[in-house]
Amino acid sequence: MSSTLVVFDIGGVLVRIRHSWDEILNALGEAPLARTSPWRHVDYDPLTDYQDGTLDEDAYLSQVGGDLGLTPQRAREAHIAMLETDYVGALELIEDLRRAGVQTACLSNTNALHWVALADPQRHPAIAALDKRFASFEIRVNKPEPNSYRAVAESFPGVERKIFFDDNAGNVVAAINLGWEAHRIDPEGNPPAQMRRILIESGVL
């Protein structure tokens, strides 16, 4: 087995997502928010608290419903609608890494509601193909906190080289500060192709 580990973020890296509440409401056929700029859920504090386990599901959905003007059930549907599908080429990239003897994992700021969908191999085969999966709500810490990366590293003893892909600059910097090779991915620019190019250039593939 290779002494190299490749770690992926999920949203915007392996799985296409809707990045703002405006996109989500539009997908559900709901009225748009009365805002002058998009409201990105990455900046939504209740989601951060839900994903690190400090806010429970009912309280989170109640907050979403209140902020978006939705019923609790509709708030649940809005939350699930953040997720779309695996990027084309994501599964093939992971399979090629496996054939090369490279270990793989994901490290994602995510939550129990999304994890049910992400763990479905029919819906997200790229996630199912990974060797291990690390979710913030399970390890109870969000990126870019150093302990989130340490949770992954400790699960792969003996791995000398860790390569990390994320679409968030702060998460990339945090990984670099821990000695990982980390790269920011553009979610709108064919992430699997970007990562494949980097992995070829770095001699992994």
Backbone as JSON Lines, residues from 0, in Angstrom:
{"i":0,"aa":"M","n":[0.84,-1.2,0.0],"ca":[0.0,0.0,0.0],"c":[0.88,1.25,0.0]}
{"i":1,"aa":"S","n":[0.48,2.24,-0.79],"ca":[1.23,3.48,-0.89],"c":[1.25,4.21,0.45]}
{"i":2,"aa":"S","n":[2.32,4.98,0.68],"ca":[2.39,5.81,1.89],"c":[1.79,7.18,1.63]}
{"i":3,"aa":"T","n":[1.0,7.3,0.56],"ca":[0.32,8.55,0.22],"c":[-1.17,8.43,0.51]}
{"i":4,"aa":"L","n":[-1.73,9.48,1.09],"ca":[-3.16,9.56,1.35],"c":[-3.71,10.79,0.64]}
{"i":5,"aa":"V","n":[-4.79,10.62,-0.1],"ca":[-5.47,11.74,-0.74],"c":[-6.81,11.96,-0.03]}
{"i":6,"aa":"V","n":[-7.0,13.18,0.46],"ca":[-8.2,13.53,1.23],"c":[-8.99,14.6,0.47]}
{"i":7,"aa":"F","n":[-10.28,14.37,0.33],"ca":[-11.16,15.27,-0.4],"c":[-12.18,15.93,0.53]}
{"i":8,"aa":"D","n":[-12.42,17.2,0.32],"ca":[-13.66,17.79,0.8],"c":[-14.78,17.17,-0.04]}
{"i":9,"aa":"I","n":[-16.03,17.36,0.35],"ca":[-17.13,16.8,-0.43],"c":[-17.79,17.87,-1.3]}
{"i":10,"aa":"G","n":[-18.48,18.83,-0.66],"ca":[-19.22,19.83,-1.41],"c":[-18.31,20.73,-2.23]}
{"i":11,"aa":"G","n":[-18.56,20.81,-3.53],"ca":[-17.75,21.65,-4.4],"c":[-16.47,20.98,-4.85]}
{"i":12,"aa":"V","n":[-16.24,19.74,-4.4],"ca":[-15.03,19.0,-4.77],"c":[-15.39,17.65,-5.38]}
{"i":13,"aa":"L","n":[-16.16,16.85,-4.65],"ca":[-16.65,15.57,-5.19],"c":[-18.13,15.66,-5.59]}
{"i":14,"aa":"V","n":[-18.86,16.49,-4.88],"ca":[-20.31,16.6,-5.09],"c":[-20.68,18.04,-5.42]}
{"i":15,"aa":"R","n":[-21.46,18.19,-6.47],"ca":[-21.96,19.51,-6.84],"c":[-23.02,19.94,-5.82]}
{"i":16,"aa":"I","n":[-22.93,21.18,-5.35],"ca":[-23.9,21.67,-4.38],"c":[-24.46,23.02,-4.82]}
{"i":17,"aa":"R","n":[-25.59,23.37,-4.22],"ca":[-26.14,24.72,-4.37],"c":[-25.53,25.56,-3.24]}
{"i":18,"aa":"H","n":[-24.88,26.65,-3.6],"ca":[-24.05,27.37,-2.64],"c":[-24.79,28.45,-1.84]}
{"i":19,"aa":"S","n":[-26.01,28.78,-2.22],"ca":[-26.72,29.84,-1.5],"c":[-28.16,29.42,-1.23]}
{"i":20,"aa":"W","n":[-28.74,30.04,-0.22],"ca":[-30.15,29.8,0.07],"c":[-31.02,30.24,-1.1]}
{"i":21,"aa":"D","n":[-30.57,31.25,-1.83],"ca":[-31.33,31.73,-2.99],"c":[-31.46,30.61,-4.04]}
{"i":22,"aa":"E","n":[-30.35,29.92,-4.33],"ca":[-30.38,28.81,-5.28],"c":[-31.31,27.7,-4.79]}
{"i":23,"aa":"I","n":[-31.25,27.43,-3.5],"ca":[-32.06,26.36,-2.92],"c":[-33.54,26.7,-3.01]}
{"i":24,"aa":"L","n":[-33.9,27.92,-2.65],"ca":[-35.31,28.32,-2.72],"c":[-35.81,28.28,-4.16]}
{"i":25,"aa":"N","n":[-34.97,28.68,-5.09],"ca":[-35.36,28.63,-6.5],"c":[-35.61,27.18,-6.94]}
{"i":26,"aa":"A","n":[-34.73,26.27,-6.5],"ca":[-34.89,24.85,-6.86],"c":[-36.18,24.27,-6.3]}
{"i":27,"aa":"L","n":[-36.62,24.79,-5.15],"ca":[-37.85,24.31,-4.52],"c":[-39.09,25.04,-5.0]}
{"i":28,"aa":"G","n":[-38.9,26.07,-5.84],"ca":[-40.04,26.84,-6.32],"c":[-40.58,27.81,-5.29]}
{"i":29,"aa":"E","n":[-39.76,28.17,-4.31],"ca":[-40.17,29.11,-3.27],"c":[-39.82,30.54,-3.67]}
{"i":30,"aa":"A","n":[-40.46,31.5,-3.02],"ca":[-40.19,32.91,-3.31],"c":[-38.76,33.26,-2.91]}
{"i":31,"aa":"P","n":[-38.1,34.12,-3.69],"ca":[-36.72,34.51,-3.36],"c":[-36.66,35.37,-2.11]}
{"i":32,"aa":"L","n":[-35.49,35.43,-1.52],"ca":[-35.28,36.26,-0.34],"c":[-35.18,37.72,-0.74]}
{"i":33,"aa":"A","n":[-35.62,38.59,0.15],"ca":[-35.55,40.04,-0.1],"c":[-34.17,40.54,0.33]}
{"i":34,"aa":"R","n":[-33.16,40.18,-0.47],"ca":[-31.78,40.56,-0.18],"c":[-31.14,41.1,-1.45]}
{"i":35,"aa":"T","n":[-30.15,41.95,-1.28],"ca":[-29.48,42.53,-2.44],"c":[-28.3,41.69,-2.9]}
{"i":36,"aa":"S","n":[-27.87,40.71,-2.08],"ca":[-26.76,39.84,-2.46],"c":[-27.07,38.42,-2.02]}
{"i":37,"aa":"P","n":[-26.48,37.41,-2.69],"ca":[-26.75,36.01,-2.33],"c":[-26.37,35.71,-0.88]}
{"i":38,"aa":"W","n":[-27.17,34.88,-0.23],"ca":[-26.92,34.48,1.16],"c":[-26.33,33.07,1.12]}
{"i":39,"aa":"R","n":[-25.01,33.0,1.2],"ca":[-24.32,31.71,1.13],"c":[-24.48,30.97,2.45]}
{"i":40,"aa":"H","n":[-24.84,29.69,2.36],"ca":[-25.04,28.95,3.61],"c":[-23.73,28.68,4.33]}
{"i":41,"aa":"V","n":[-22.58,28.82,3.64],"ca":[-21.3,28.67,4.32],"c":[-21.12,29.77,5.37]}
{"i":42,"aa":"D","n":[-21.84,30.89,5.21],"ca":[-21.76,32.0,6.16],"c":[-22.9,31.98,7.18]}
{"i":43,"aa":"Y","n":[-23.66,30.91,7.2],"ca":[-24.85,30.82,8.05],"c":[-24.47,30.15,9.37]}
{"i":44,"aa":"D","n":[-24.4,30.93,10.44],"ca":[-23.9,30.42,11.72],"c":[-24.67,29.21,12.26]}
{"i":45,"aa":"P","n":[-26.01,29.17,12.16],"ca":[-26.7,27.97,12.65],"c":[-26.26,26.69,11.95]}
{"i":46,"aa":"L","n":[-25.91,26.77,10.67],"ca":[-25.43,25.58,9.97],"c":[-24.08,25.15,10.52]}
{"i":47,"aa":"T","n":[-23.2,26.1,10.77],"ca":[-21.9,25.78,11.37],"c":[-22.09,25.07,12.71]}
{"i":48,"aa":"D","n":[-23.01,25.6,13.53],"ca":[-23.25,25.0,14.84],"c":[-23.87,23.61,14.72]}
{"i":49,"aa":"Y","n":[-24.74,23.42,13.74],"ca":[-25.35,22.11,13.53],"c":[-24.3,21.1,13.08]}
{"i":50,"aa":"Q","n":[-23.36,21.54,12.25],"ca":[-22.38,20.62,11.69],"c":[-21.28,20.23,12.66]}
{"i":51,"aa":"D","n":[-21.08,21.01,13.72],"ca":[-20.09,20.57,14.71],"c":[-20.77,19.97,15.95]}
{"i":52,"aa":"G","n":[-22.09,19.8,15.87],"ca":[-22.81,19.11,16.92],"c":[-23.26,19.96,18.08]}
{"i":53,"aa":"T","n":[-23.08,21.28,18.0],"ca":[-23.48,22.13,19.13],"c":[-24.93,22.59,19.04]}
{"i":54,"aa":"L","n":[-25.58,22.38,17.89],"ca":[-26.99,22.71,17.72],"c":[-27.7,21.47,17.22]}
{"i":55,"aa":"D","n":[-28.8,21.08,17.88],"ca":[-29.46,19.85,17.46],"c":[-30.33,20.09,16.22]}
{"i":56,"aa":"E","n":[-30.77,18.99,15.63],"ca":[-31.47,19.06,14.35],"c":[-32.75,19.87,14.42]}
{"i":57,"aa":"D","n":[-33.57,19.64,15.44],"ca":[-34.84,20.35,15.54],"c":[-34.63,21.86,15.68]}
{"i":58,"aa":"A","n":[-33.66,22.24,16.51],"ca":[-33.38,23.66,16.71],"c":[-32.86,24.29,15.42]}
{"i":59,"aa":"Y","n":[-32.02,23.54,14.71],"ca":[-31.48,24.05,13.45],"c":[-32.59,24.27,12.43]}
{"i":60,"aa":"L","n":[-33.45,23.27,12.25],"ca":[-34.52,23.39,11.26],"c":[-35.51,24.48,11.63]}
{"i":61,"aa":"S","n":[-35.73,24.66,12.92],"ca":[-36.6,25.75,13.37],"c":[-35.99,27.1,13.0]}
{"i":62,"aa":"Q","n":[-34.67,27.22,13.16],"ca":[-33.99,28.47,12.8],"c":[-34.05,28.7,11.29]}
{"i":63,"aa":"V","n":[-33.8,27.65,10.51],"ca":[-33.87,27.78,9.05],"c":[-35.27,28.21,8.62]}
{"i":64,"aa":"G","n":[-36.28,27.54,9.18],"ca":[-37.65,27.88,8.83],"c":[-37.99,29.32,9.14]}
{"i":65,"aa":"G","n":[-37.55,29.78,10.31],"ca":[-37.81,31.16,10.69],"c":[-37.1,32.15,9.79]}
{"i":66,"aa":"D","n":[-35.85,31.85,9.44],"ca":[-35.07,32.78,8.62],"c":[-35.51,32.81,7.16]}
{"i":67,"aa":"L","n":[-36.01,31.67,6.67],"ca":[-36.39,31.59,5.26],"c":[-37.9,31.67,5.05]}
{"i":68,"aa":"G","n":[-38.66,31.72,6.13],"ca":[-40.11,31.78,6.01],"c":[-40.71,30.47,5.54]}
{"i":69,"aa":"L","n":[-40.19,29.34,6.08],"ca":[-40.63,28.02,5.66],"c":[-41.17,27.23,6.85]}
{"i":70,"aa":"T","n":[-42.03,26.27,6.57],"ca":[-42.47,25.34,7.61],"c":[-41.29,24.44,7.97]}
{"i":71,"aa":"P","n":[-41.33,23.78,9.13],"ca":[-40.24,22.87,9.49],"c":[-39.98,21.79,8.44]}
{"i":72,"aa":"Q","n":[-41.04,21.2,7.86],"ca":[-40.85,20.18,6.84],"c":[-40.2,20.77,5.59]}
{"i":73,"aa":"R","n":[-40.65,21.97,5.22],"ca":[-40.08,22.61,4.04],"c":[-38.63,23.04,4.31]}
{"i":74,"aa":"A","n":[-38.34,23.41,5.55],"ca":[-36.96,23.74,5.92],"c":[-36.06,22.52,5.77]}
{"i":75,"aa":"R","n":[-36.58,21.34,6.14],"ca":[-35.82,20.1,5.98],"c":[-35.54,19.85,4.49]}
{"i":76,"aa":"E","n":[-36.55,20.06,3.66],"ca":[-36.38,19.86,2.22],"c":[-35.36,20.86,1.65]}
{"i":77,"aa":"A","n":[-35.39,22.08,2.16],"ca":[-34.43,23.09,1.71],"c":[-33.01,22.68,2.08]}
{"i":78,"aa":"H","n":[-32.85,22.17,3.28],"ca":[-31.53,21.75,3.72],"c":[-31.0,20.61,2.84]}
{"i":79,"aa":"I","n":[-31.83,19.61,2.58],"ca":[-31.42,18.48,1.75],"c":[-31.09,18.94,0.33]}
{"i":80,"aa":"A","n":[-31.79,19.98,-0.13],"ca":[-31.61,20.46,-1.51],"c":[-30.27,21.16,-1.73]}
{"i":81,"aa":"M","n":[-29.48,21.34,-0.67],"ca":[-28.11,21.85,-0.89],"c":[-27.33,20.89,-1.78]}
{"i":82,"aa":"L","n":[-27.57,19.59,-1.62],"ca":[-26.82,18.57,-2.34],"c":[-27.4,18.34,-3.73]}
{"i":83,"aa":"E","n":[-26.52,18.23,-4.72],"ca":[-26.96,17.83,-6.05],"c":[-26.4,16.43,-6.35]}
{"i":84,"aa":"T","n":[-25.5,16.3,-7.3],"ca":[-24.99,14.98,-7.69],"c":[-23.46,14.99,-7.67]}
{"i":85,"aa":"D","n":[-22.87,13.79,-7.72],"ca":[-21.42,13.7,-7.86],"c":[-20.99,14.38,-9.16]}
{"i":86,"aa":"Y","n":[-19.84,15.04,-9.13],"ca":[-19.28,15.57,-10.37],"c":[-18.92,14.41,-11.29]}
{"i":87,"aa":"V","n":[-19.15,14.61,-12.57],"ca":[-18.73,13.62,-13.56],"c":[-17.21,13.47,-13.48]}
{"i":88,"aa":"G","n":[-16.76,12.24,-13.35],"ca":[-15.33,11.98,-13.27],"c":[-14.81,11.78,-11.86]}
{"i":89,"aa":"A","n":[-15.63,12.09,-10.84],"ca":[-15.17,11.94,-9.46],"c":[-14.95,10.47,-9.1]}
{"i":90,"aa":"L","n":[-15.9,9.62,-9.44],"ca":[-15.77,8.2,-9.14],"c":[-14.57,7.6,-9.87]}
{"i":91,"aa":"E","n":[-14.4,7.96,-11.13],"ca":[-13.3,7.41,-11.91],"c":[-11.95,7.82,-11.33]}
{"i":92,"aa":"L","n":[-11.86,9.04,-10.81],"ca":[-10.61,9.5,-10.19],"c":[-10.29,8.66,-8.96]}
{"i":93,"aa":"I","n":[-11.27,8.43,-8.12],"ca":[-11.05,7.64,-6.9],"c":[-10.69,6.2,-7.25]}
{"i":94,"aa":"E","n":[-11.34,5.65,-8.26],"ca":[-11.02,4.28,-8.68],"c":[-9.59,4.19,-9.22]}
{"i":95,"aa":"D","n":[-9.15,5.23,-9.94],"ca":[-7.78,5.23,-10.45],"c":[-6.77,5.32,-9.31]}
{"i":96,"aa":"L","n":[-7.09,6.09,-8.28],"ca":[-6.21,6.16,-7.12],"c":[-6.13,4.8,-6.42]}
{"i":97,"aa":"R","n":[-7.26,4.14,-6.31],"ca":[-7.26,2.81,-5.69],"c":[-6.39,1.84,-6.48]}
{"i":98,"aa":"R","n":[-6.51,1.87,-7.8],"ca":[-5.7,0.98,-8.63],"c":[-4.21,1.29,-8.49]}
{"i":99,"aa":"A","n":[-3.9,2.56,-8.19],"ca":[-2.5,2.96,-7.99],"c":[-2.02,2.66,-6.57]}
{"i":100,"aa":"G","n":[-2.89,2.09,-5.74],"ca":[-2.51,1.75,-4.38],"c":[-2.53,2.91,-3.42]}
{"i":101,"aa":"V","n":[-3.2,4.0,-3.8],"ca":[-3.26,5.21,-2.96],"c":[-4.51,5.16,-2.09]}
{"i":102,"aa":"Q","n":[-4.35,5.43,-0.8],"ca":[-5.49,5.46,0.11],"c":[-6.25,6.77,-0.04]}
{"i":103,"aa":"T","n":[-7.56,6.72,0.2],"ca":[-8.41,7.9,0.01],"c":[-9.37,8.08,1.18]}
{"i":104,"aa":"A","n":[-9.75,9.33,1.4],"ca":[-10.72,9.66,2.45],"c":[-11.39,10.98,2.1]}
{"i":105,"aa":"C","n":[-12.48,11.27,2.79],"ca":[-13.07,12.61,2.7],"c":[-13.09,13.21,4.1]}
{"i":106,"aa":"L","n":[-13.0,14.53,4.15],"ca":[-13.11,15.29,5.39],"c":[-14.04,16.44,5.1]}
{"i":107,"aa":"S","n":[-15.24,16.38,5.66],"ca":[-16.27,17.34,5.28],"c":[-16.95,17.96,6.49]}
{"i":108,"aa":"N","n":[-17.18,19.27,6.4],"ca":[-18.07,19.93,7.35],"c":[-19.49,19.6,6.9]}
{"i":109,"aa":"T","n":[-20.11,18.65,7.58],"ca":[-21.42,18.18,7.15],"c":[-22.25,17.79,8.36]}
{"i":110,"aa":"N","n":[-23.38,17.16,8.14],"ca":[-24.35,16.95,9.21],"c":[-25.14,15.68,8.97]}
{"i":111,"aa":"A","n":[-25.9,15.28,9.98],"ca":[-26.6,14.0,9.92],"c":[-27.61,13.93,8.79]}
{"i":112,"aa":"L","n":[-28.34,15.01,8.54],"ca":[-29.33,15.0,7.47],"c":[-28.68,14.78,6.11]}
{"i":113,"aa":"H","n":[-27.57,15.46,5.86],"ca":[-26.87,15.27,4.59],"c":[-26.17,13.92,4.53]}
{"i":114,"aa":"W","n":[-25.7,13.44,5.67],"ca":[-24.91,12.22,5.68],"c":[-25.73,11.02,5.23]}
{"i":115,"aa":"V","n":[-27.01,11.02,5.53],"ca":[-27.88,9.93,5.08],"c":[-27.86,9.85,3.56]}
{"i":116,"aa":"A","n":[-27.96,11.0,2.91],"ca":[-27.93,11.03,1.45],"c":[-26.54,10.71,0.91]}
{"i":117,"aa":"L","n":[-25.51,11.3,1.53],"ca":[-24.14,11.1,1.05],"c":[-23.68,9.66,1.21]}
{"i":118,"aa":"A","n":[-24.24,8.95,2.18],"ca":[-23.85,7.56,2.43],"c":[-24.57,6.58,1.52]}
{"i":119,"aa":"D","n":[-25.47,7.07,0.68],"ca":[-26.21,6.2,-0.24],"c":[-25.35,5.94,-1.48]}
{"i":120,"aa":"P","n":[-24.86,4.71,-1.67],"ca":[-23.97,4.44,-2.81],"c":[-24.63,4.59,-4.16]}
{"i":121,"aa":"Q","n":[-25.95,4.49,-4.2],"ca":[-26.65,4.69,-5.47],"c":[-26.68,6.17,-5.85]}
{"i":122,"aa":"R","n":[-26.83,7.02,-4.86],"ca":[-26.9,8.46,-5.12],"c":[-25.51,9.08,-5.24]}
{"i":123,"aa":"H","n":[-24.57,8.63,-4.39],"ca":[-23.22,9.21,-4.38],"c":[-22.16,8.11,-4.39]}
{"i":124,"aa":"P","n":[-21.97,7.46,-5.53],"ca":[-21.0,6.35,-5.6],"c":[-19.56,6.78,-5.35]}
{"i":125,"aa":"A","n":[-19.22,8.03,-5.63],"ca":[-17.85,8.48,-5.38],"c":[-17.53,8.46,-3.89]}
{"i":126,"aa":"I","n":[-18.5,8.85,-3.07],"ca":[-18.28,8.84,-1.62],"c":[-18.14,7.41,-1.12]}
{"i":127,"aa":"A","n":[-18.96,6.53,-1.65],"ca":[-18.92,5.12,-1.23],"c":[-17.6,4.46,-1.6]}
{"i":128,"aa":"A","n":[-16.93,4.95,-2.64],"ca":[-15.69,4.34,-3.11],"c":[-14.48,4.7,-2.26]}
{"i":129,"aa":"L","n":[-14.61,5.69,-1.38],"ca":[-13.49,6.1,-0.54],"c":[-13.16,5.05,0.51]}
{"i":130,"aa":"D","n":[-11.91,5.02,0.94],"ca":[-11.52,4.08,1.99],"c":[-12.13,4.44,3.34]}
{"i":131,"aa":"K","n":[-12.12,5.74,3.68],"ca":[-12.7,6.19,4.94],"c":[-13.38,7.54,4.74]}
{"i":132,"aa":"R","n":[-14.35,7.82,5.63],"ca":[-15.13,9.05,5.52],"c":[-15.19,9.73,6.9]}
{"i":133,"aa":"F","n":[-14.88,11.02,6.93],"ca":[-14.87,11.78,8.19],"c":[-15.83,12.96,8.06]}
{"i":134,"aa":"A","n":[-16.81,12.99,8.96],"ca":[-17.84,14.03,8.95],"c":[-17.73,14.86,10.22]}
{"i":135,"aa":"S","n":[-17.83,16.17,10.08],"ca":[-17.64,17.06,11.23],"c":[-18.59,16.75,12.38]}
{"i":136,"aa":"F","n":[-19.84,16.41,12.06],"ca":[-20.81,16.18,13.14],"c":[-20.48,14.91,13.92]}
{"i":137,"aa":"E","n":[-19.72,13.99,13.3],"ca":[-19.32,12.77,14.0],"c":[-18.04,12.97,14.81]}
{"i":138,"aa":"I","n":[-17.08,13.69,14.24],"ca":[-15.84,13.94,14.98],"c":[-15.95,15.18,15.86]}
{"i":139,"aa":"R","n":[-17.08,15.9,15.71],"ca":[-17.45,17.05,16.54],"c":[-16.45,18.2,16.47]}
{"i":140,"aa":"V","n":[-15.97,18.43,15.27],"ca":[-15.11,19.59,15.03],"c":[-15.15,19.92,13.54]}
{"i":141,"aa":"N","n":[-15.24,21.21,13.24],"ca":[-15.28,21.67,11.86],"c":[-13.89,22.04,11.37]}
{"i":142,"aa":"K","n":[-13.65,21.88,10.07],"ca":[-12.52,22.55,9.45],"c":[-12.77,24.05,9.55]}
{"i":143,"aa":"P","n":[-11.78,24.88,9.72],"ca":[-10.34,24.59,9.64],"c":[-9.66,24.31,10.98]}
{"i":144,"aa":"E","n":[-10.41,23.86,11.98],"ca":[-9.77,23.54,13.26],"c":[-8.75,22.42,13.06]}
{"i":145,"aa":"P","n":[-7.54,22.56,13.61],"ca":[-6.5,21.55,13.41],"c":[-6.92,20.14,13.8]}
{"i":146,"aa":"N","n":[-7.75,20.01,14.83],"ca":[-8.12,18.67,15.28],"c":[-8.95,17.91,14.25]}
{"i":147,"aa":"S","n":[-9.58,18.61,13.32],"ca":[-10.31,17.9,12.28],"c":[-9.34,17.15,11.37]}
{"i":148,"aa":"Y","n":[-8.24,17.79,11.02],"ca":[-7.23,17.14,10.17],"c":[-6.5,16.04,10.95]}
{"i":149,"aa":"R","n":[-6.27,16.29,12.22],"ca":[-5.58,15.29,13.04],"c":[-6.42,14.01,13.17]}
{"i":150,"aa":"A","n":[-7.74,14.15,13.19],"ca":[-8.6,12.97,13.26],"c":[-8.38,12.06,12.06]}
{"i":151,"aa":"V","n":[-8.18,12.67,10.9],"ca":[-7.91,11.89,9.69],"c":[-6.52,11.27,9.77]}
{"i":152,"aa":"A","n":[-5.53,12.08,10.09],"ca":[-4.15,11.59,10.11],"c":[-3.97,10.43,11.09]}
{"i":153,"aa":"E","n":[-4.62,10.52,12.24],"ca":[-4.48,9.47,13.25],"c":[-5.11,8.16,12.8]}
{"i":154,"aa":"S","n":[-6.03,8.24,11.84],"ca":[-6.69,7.03,11.35],"c":[-5.89,6.34,10.26]}
{"i":155,"aa":"F","n":[-4.82,7.0,9.8],"ca":[-3.96,6.43,8.76],"c":[-2.51,6.43,9.25]}
{"i":156,"aa":"P","n":[-2.19,5.64,10.27],"ca":[-0.82,5.62,10.78],"c":[0.15,5.11,9.71]}
{"i":157,"aa":"G","n":[1.3,5.72,9.65],"ca":[2.3,5.29,8.69],"c":[2.26,6.03,7.37]}
{"i":158,"aa":"V","n":[1.2,6.8,7.14],"ca":[1.13,7.57,5.9],"c":[2.07,8.77,6.01]}
{"i":159,"aa":"E","n":[2.96,8.9,5.05],"ca":[3.95,9.98,5.08],"c":[3.5,11.22,4.32]}
{"i":160,"aa":"R","n":[2.72,11.02,3.28],"ca":[2.34,12.14,2.41],"c":[0.83,12.27,2.37]}
{"i":161,"aa":"K","n":[0.34,13.46,2.71],"ca":[-1.1,13.71,2.72],"c":[-1.4,14.84,1.74]}
{"i":162,"aa":"I","n":[-2.27,14.56,0.8],"ca":[-2.67,15.54,-0.21],"c":[-4.15,15.84,0.0]}
{"i":163,"aa":"F","n":[-4.49,17.12,0.04],"ca":[-5.84,17.54,0.42],"c":[-6.41,18.5,-0.62]}
{"i":164,"aa":"F","n":[-7.69,18.3,-0.94],"ca":[-8.39,19.17,-1.89],"c":[-9.64,19.75,-1.23]}
{"i":165,"aa":"D","n":[-9.79,21.07,-1.32],"ca":[-10.95,21.75,-0.73],"c":[-11.25,22.98,-1.57]}
{"i":166,"aa":"D","n":[-12.49,23.44,-1.54],"ca":[-12.82,24.66,-2.29],"c":[-12.77,25.9,-1.41]}
{"i":167,"aa":"N","n":[-12.41,25.73,-0.14],"ca":[-12.36,26.84,0.81],"c":[-10.9,27.17,1.12]}
{"i":168,"aa":"A","n":[-10.51,28.42,0.87],"ca":[-9.11,28.81,1.04],"c":[-8.63,28.64,2.48]}
{"i":169,"aa":"G","n":[-9.48,28.97,3.44],"ca":[-9.08,28.84,4.84],"c":[-8.79,27.4,5.23]}
{"i":170,"aa":"N","n":[-9.58,26.48,4.7],"ca":[-9.35,25.06,5.0],"c":[-8.05,24.57,4.38]}
{"i":171,"aa":"V","n":[-7.73,25.09,3.21],"ca":[-6.48,24.73,2.53],"c":[-5.28,25.23,3.33]}
{"i":172,"aa":"V","n":[-5.34,26.47,3.77],"ca":[-4.24,27.05,4.55],"c":[-4.03,26.26,5.84]}
{"i":173,"aa":"A","n":[-5.12,25.89,6.5],"ca":[-5.0,25.13,7.75],"c":[-4.29,23.8,7.52]}
{"i":174,"aa":"A","n":[-4.61,23.14,6.42],"ca":[-3.95,21.86,6.11],"c":[-2.47,22.06,5.83]}
{"i":175,"aa":"I","n":[-2.14,23.1,5.08],"ca":[-0.74,23.4,4.78],"c":[0.04,23.65,6.07]}
{"i":176,"aa":"N","n":[-0.58,24.34,7.0],"ca":[0.09,24.65,8.27],"c":[0.4,23.4,9.09]}
{"i":177,"aa":"L","n":[-0.3,22.3,8.77],"ca":[-0.05,21.03,9.46],"c":[0.87,20.12,8.66]}
{"i":178,"aa":"G","n":[1.43,20.64,7.58],"ca":[2.38,19.87,6.8],"c":[1.78,19.07,5.66]}
{"i":179,"aa":"W","n":[0.49,19.28,5.37],"ca":[-0.14,18.6,4.26],"c":[0.12,19.37,2.96]}
{"i":180,"aa":"E","n":[0.08,18.67,1.85],"ca":[0.04,19.33,0.54],"c":[-1.43,19.6,0.25]}
{"i":181,"aa":"A","n":[-1.79,20.85,0.11],"ca":[-3.21,21.18,-0.02],"c":[-3.43,22.12,-1.19]}
{"i":182,"aa":"H","n":[-4.57,21.93,-1.86],"ca":[-4.87,22.67,-3.08],"c":[-6.32,23.14,-3.05]}
{"i":183,"aa":"R","n":[-6.5,24.41,-3.41],"ca":[-7.86,24.93,-3.51],"c":[-8.44,24.59,-4.88]}
{"i":184,"aa":"I","n":[-9.66,24.08,-4.88],"ca":[-10.34,23.66,-6.1],"c":[-11.46,24.64,-6.43]}
{"i":185,"aa":"D","n":[-11.59,24.96,-7.71],"ca":[-12.68,25.82,-8.18],"c":[-13.9,24.94,-8.46]}
{"i":186,"aa":"P","n":[-14.98,25.09,-7.68],"ca":[-16.14,24.2,-7.87],"c":[-16.85,24.38,-9.21]}
{"i":187,"aa":"E","n":[-16.58,25.5,-9.88],"ca":[-17.22,25.74,-11.18],"c":[-16.32,25.33,-12.34]}
{"i":188,"aa":"G","n":[-15.13,24.83,-12.06],"ca":[-14.17,24.55,-13.12],"c":[-13.79,23.09,-13.26]}
{"i":189,"aa":"N","n":[-14.75,22.17,-13.2],"ca":[-14.5,20.74,-13.36],"c":[-13.51,20.22,-12.31]}
{"i":190,"aa":"P","n":[-13.94,20.13,-11.05],"ca":[-13.05,19.69,-9.98],"c":[-12.31,18.38,-10.24]}
{"i":191,"aa":"P","n":[-12.97,17.31,-10.74],"ca":[-12.21,16.08,-10.97],"c":[-11.04,16.26,-11.94]}
{"i":192,"aa":"A","n":[-11.24,17.06,-12.97],"ca":[-10.15,17.31,-13.93],"c":[-9.03,18.11,-13.28]}
{"i":193,"aa":"Q","n":[-9.38,19.09,-12.45],"ca":[-8.35,19.87,-11.74],"c":[-7.52,18.96,-10.85]}
{"i":194,"aa":"M","n":[-8.19,18.1,-10.09],"ca":[-7.48,17.24,-9.15],"c":[-6.64,16.19,-9.88]}
{"i":195,"aa":"R","n":[-7.17,15.66,-10.96],"ca":[-6.4,14.68,-11.73],"c":[-5.11,15.31,-12.25]}
{"i":196,"aa":"R","n":[-5.21,16.53,-12.75],"ca":[-4.01,17.2,-13.26],"c":[-2.97,17.38,-12.15]}
{"i":197,"aa":"I","n":[-3.42,17.81,-10.98],"ca":[-2.49,18.01,-9.86],"c":[-1.86,16.69,-9.44]}
{"i":198,"aa":"L","n":[-2.65,15.63,-9.39],"ca":[-2.14,14.33,-8.96],"c":[-1.16,13.74,-9.98]}
{"i":199,"aa":"I","n":[-1.38,14.02,-11.25],"ca":[-0.43,13.57,-12.27],"c":[0.87,14.36,-12.14]}
{"i":200,"aa":"E","n":[0.74,15.68,-11.99],"ca":[1.93,16.53,-11.89],"c":[2.75,16.22,-10.64]}
{"i":201,"aa":"S","n":[2.07,15.76,-9.58],"ca":[2.78,15.46,-8.33],"c":[3.27,14.01,-8.27]}
{"i":202,"aa":"G","n":[3.04,13.26,-9.35],"ca":[3.56,11.9,-9.42],"c":[2.74,10.84,-8.72]}
{"i":203,"aa":"V","n":[1.52,11.19,-8.32],"ca":[0.67,10.22,-7.63],"c":[-0.04,9.32,-8.63]}
{"i":204,"aa":"L","n":[-0.45,9.88,-9.75],"ca":[-1.09,9.1,-10.81],"c":[-0.18,9.07,-12.04]}
